[in-house]
Amino acid sequence: MGTALLVSLWAGICAIDDMGTQMIRRPLLIATVVGVIMGDLQNGLLIGATLEVMWMGIGNVGAYSAPDIVSGTAIGTALGIASGGTAAAVALAVPTSLLAQQLLILYRSGIVYLNPIAQKIAESGDFKKVFRINYIPICIAFLIRAVPTFLAVFLGADIIDSIVKALPETIMSGLQIAGSIIPAVGIGLLMIMMIKKAELWVFLVAGFALAVYLELSVLPITLIALPIALIYDIAVNANEKASVVQSSGQGNAFDDDEEDYDL
């Protein structure tokens, strides 16, 4: 019970980060701390890194509410460590995040009704009461993550363990393969959003070649990429400056022609 309580408290604290920008709600940090609480830091780091890559490009856009990565990571990591590692954690984290997403939708739809109340109080000039209203969504955000996490971790570890042991080996192998593929899909989606210019894909191909064919690790590839990126940035800036100078030169020539014509 103590472990479930600590994990749920950590999930609730991470949920409060939805109101700020400390980024403690990211899967890598959530899973690492859960791993420390569960006494298995290594698996916590592995699960956190896998879920971080998988959910790296997920975010709320407009009225769209993304899957709840806080609940998914906390519950998936805790039960995954208790039941069999990364494959089980990913298999549990994804459906958990989708179920918790429904709570997030209800929560975000409900707190909208606090806006007119806060507006009326603000019109009266009592700003201390306006600040106090902020504690309402913070407390709700804490509870909708902490309570489900506590129930899932406290009641679900033994059940999940028995279910995982009852699953055929082919299903667990499939989940492990899916856990390896999903991060690649996450990185691919992130690359599509980040790489806007066609010529930048050359750098991605170069990094892939260095990793696959030369079997270089991340650090050597980074050291090779840094000077290349610097040279590319200098070349792009020089080209932009040359274009600006050329444009201003043409403008000055046009002004001189007008002056000659006036004379």
N, C-alpha and C positions, 0 to 999 in steps of 0.2 A: 504493500500500500504506500509506503514511503517513497519508493521509486516512481510510482504512478503519480503521486502528488507533486514531486519535484519536476517531472516531465511536463505535467499539465501547467504548473506555475511558469515554467520556462516558455511554453507555447503561448500562454496569456501575455507574458511580457513582450514576446516577439510580436504579438498581435497589436499591441499598443503602438508599435513602430509604424503601423499603417497611417498614424496621425503625424508622423515625422519623417525624417530622412536619414536616420542612423544606419539603415540597411542591416539591422540585426535580424530582419525577417527572411534573409536569404537562406536557401536550403543548406549551403555549405556550413554556415555558422550554427544554424539550428541543429543540424545532425551531429556536428562535432560536440556541442554541449550535451546533447542527448547521449552520445557515446560515452562521454565522461560520467554522466549520471548512471548509465547502465554498466559502467566498468569495462567498456570495450571501445577505447578511443580509436583503434585502428579501423574497425568496421564502421564506426561513426564517420570517420574522415572519408572512407571509400564510398559509403552511401551518400554522404553529403555532396561529394564531388560529382557523383553520377546524377543525382537529382538536380544539382546546380546547372550542369550542362544541359540536362533535359529541359529544364524550365527557364533557361537563360533569357529567351526571347519573349516570355509571357508577361503581359502587363494589361492593365485596364485601359481600354481605348473607348472614349465616349461613354455610352451607356452599357457597354459590354463589361461584365464582371468576370475576371479570369478565375480559373480554378484556385482554390484556397491552398497555396503552397505551404502555408504555416502549419495548418492541421495535417495536411498530407505528409509533410516531411517529419513532423514530430511523431505522429502515430506510425507511419511507415518505418521510420528508423528504429523506434522502440520495439515494435513487434518484429521487425526484420532481424534485429540483433538477437532477440529472444527465440527466433524461429529458424534462422538459417542464412543470414547474410544479405548480400546486395540484391540477389535475384528476388528473394521474398520481399525485401523492402520496397523495391520498385513495383512489384506486383500489388502490394498493399497501398503504396503511396498514391498511385494514380486514381483508383476508384475512390479512395478516401477524400482526395482533393476535390473530386467531382461532386461527391455527396455534400461536403462542407461548403461547396460553392453555392448551393441552394440557401444555406443559412446566411451567407454573405449577401445574397440578393435580397432576402427579406430584411436583413439588418440595414443595408444601404437604402432600401425603399422606405423603411420606417423612420430613420433619423432625419429624413427630408422634412418631416412635420415639425421638427425643432426650429427650422429656419424662420417661419413667421413669428414664433414665440420670441426668438432672439431679436428679431427686428423690432417688435413692439417694445421690448425691454430697452433696446438701444435708443429708440426714439424718446424714451423717458429719461435717458441720460445715466441710468444705473449700469455702468459698464462692469462692475464687479459681478453682478448677476449674469451678465453675458458670458463672462469668463467661466462662471460656475457651470453653465449649460454644457460647456465642452467636456465636463467630466462624465456626463451621461453617455455619449457614444463611446468614450474611452472604456468605461466600465462594461458596457455591453460587448464591445469588441474583445475585451479580456475574457468575458464569460463564454462567448460562443466558440472560443478556441480552447479555453482551459477545461470546461466541463466535458465536451465530447472526447477530448484527449485523455482525461482522467478515466472516464468510463471505458474507453477502448483499451487503454493500457492495463487497467486494473482487472477488467473482466476478460480481455481478449487474448492474452499471451498464451495461456494453456490451450484455449480453443484453437487459436491459429496454429500452434505447434502441432496439435493432433491432426488438423486439416492438412498441413503441409506434409506431414509424415505419411498421410493416407494418399496423397497425390502420386500418380504414376511418375516414374523417372522421366518419361518423355515430356510431360507437362512442365516439370521443373527445368529440364533442358531448354524447352521452348521459352520459358520465362527468362532464363539466363541469356539466351540469344537476343530476345527482345530488349533486355536491359542493356545489351551492347549496341544494338541498332538505334534505339531511341536517342541516346546522346548525339549520335552522328546526325540524326534528323534535326535535333535542336540546334546544333552548330550550323547546319545547312540553312535553316530558317534565319538564323542570326546573320549569316553571311549575306543572304539576299537583302536584308534590311540595311546592312552596313556598307556593302560594296555597291556604290551607285554608278561608278565609271567602269566601262568595259575593260580598260587597260589595267585596272587594279587586280583583275583575276589572275594576271600573270604572276603576281607575288604569291597568291594562294597556291597555284600550281607549283611554283618553285619551292615553297615550304613543304608541300606534299612530297615532291621528289626527294628533297633532302632527308625527310623523315623515313620514307619507304625504301629508297634505293641506297642511300648512304648510311641509313640506320642511325641518324644523329638524334640526340635527345633535344628537349625543349631549349635548354640553355645555349648550346652551340648554335642552334638555328636562330635564336634571339640575337646573339652576338653578331651573326652574319647579317641579319635583317636590319639591325640598327643603322649601320653606315649607309646601307642601300636606301633605307627610308629617308635618311637625312639628305642624301644626294638628290633623291627624287623631289623632296620638299623644296630644296634650294632651286632646282631646275624649274619647278612649277611657279614658284614665287618670282623668279627672274623673268620667266615668260610673261607673267601677268603684269609686272612692272614695265616690260618692254611694250606691251600692248597699250598700257595707259599712256606712256610717253609718246608713242606713235599717234594715239588718238588726240592727245593734247597738241601735238605738233601740227596735225592737220587742221585742228581748230584755229590755231594761231595763224597759219597760212591763209585760212579763209578770212580771218579778221583783217589781215594785211591787205588782201585783195580788195576788201570792202573800203578800207581807208584810201587806197590808191584810186579806187573808182570815185570816191567822194571828192578827192582833190581834183 
